[in-house]
Amino acid sequence: DIGKKYGDPRRTEIVVDEVEEINIEDLIKKEDVVVLVSNKGFVKRIPATAYRSQGRGGKGSATAKLKNDDFLEHLFIASTHDYLLFMTSEGKAYWTKVHEIPEANRIARGTPIKTLLAISANEEITAILSFPEFSDQTAIFMATRKGIVKKSLTSDFSNAKSRGIRAISLDNGDRLISALLTSGKDEIVLISRKGNALRFNEDLVRRMGRASRGVQGIRLSNDDELAAALRVKTGEQMLIVSENGMGKRIEYDNFSAHGRATRGQIAYRTTEKTGEIIGALSVTAEDDLVCITSQGNILRLDLREVPVMGKSAMGVRILNIVKPDILVGCARVVNESAGTEE
């Protein structure tokens, strides 16, 4: 009687349908992290917010407990949902998702990378790329120590995963030292350890299959090697860093485009004080820079403290280094909330 007097039609809809599969990535927070890889193959990720800004010339902060003469060799900034493509010295490629790399605190040694990737004993991680998806619209531009360059589509690497696939065929004694994510039609700058820079259009390098060798990118002297490869970006400058902790910013407009396989122009006047070039980045004044030394110290600084200089300048002191320690890597951190005190 109560049901007849006060009841009303069911308002809850009952639907019989297939339950959509839950993607574990939907439960993972998107955030920027620092990925660190040691020379002996230990890897970890740390939230980028774990590092506070310091003044130029500071000593940095300890970032790992190192054992048996190990040292931190690679540093990368990426989102937890990105793909990380690991390119090795032997010309092979492996990928994993950033969130699959175990998180650790700043002083932890990390996890052996061989538990994540099937890397052989004679391979070293020499380049790491981050991108959201594999595509026929994006390319990977590779460069080797002897100045050989090659361009392949990212879609060619979709089946690499942890087993790895051949990315480039290398000559005897050569090794892969850099890889860039490009549109296939960008301008590239190659920088040598002795301070030469060659700017040329990526169109001069045709797309090649994964097993090919590539072509000559920059002509090097017998005692020189390639230190870095950069993609020219409007509104940004080159940041060049030397092994003794010196560095400078320099405008791309200082370098005119030349043909492939030429020597290029002077970009940095190396001396005994500066040491040779260890790396170069494309940056803006609003970015932060993270530098890492062979003994595991990290320095994060505002790039407005690094001046823009001419081609022959040796730069300013970025990091105070006590020998035998040297600078081994650097990475750019984009300030998404510029002006916020850390």
Sequence and secondary structure as in RCSB ss.txt:
>XXXX:A:sequence
DIGKKYGDPRRTEIVVDEVEEINIEDLIKKEDVVVLVSNKGFVKRIPATAYRSQGRGGKGSATAKLKNDDFLEHL
FIASTHDYLLFMTSEGKAYWTKVHEIPEANRIARGTPIKTLLAISANEEITAILSFPEFSDQTAIFMATRKGIVK
KSLTSDFSNAKSRGIRAISLDNGDRLISALLTSGKDEIVLISRKGNALRFNEDLVRRMGRASRGVQGIRLSNDDE
LAAALRVKTGEQMLIVSENGMGKRIEYDNFSAHGRATRGQIAYRTTEKTGEIIGALSVTAEDDLVCITSQGNILR
LDLREVPVMGKSAMGVRILNIVKPDILVGCARVVNESAGTEE
>XXXX:A:secstr
 HHHHH     S           GGGGS   EEEEEEETTSEEEEEEGGGS    TT   EE     TT  EEEE
EEEETTSEEEEEETTSEEEEEEGGGS B  TT   EEGGGTS   TT  EEEEEEESS  SS EEEEEETTSEEE
EEEGGGGTT TTT EE     TT  EEEEEEE SS EEEEEETTSEEEEEEGGGS B  TT   EE B   TT  
EEEEEE  TT EEEEEETTSEEEEEEGGGS B  TTB  EE     TTT SEEEEEEE TT EEEEEETTSEEEE
EEGGGS B  TT   EE S   TT  EEEEEEE  TTTT   
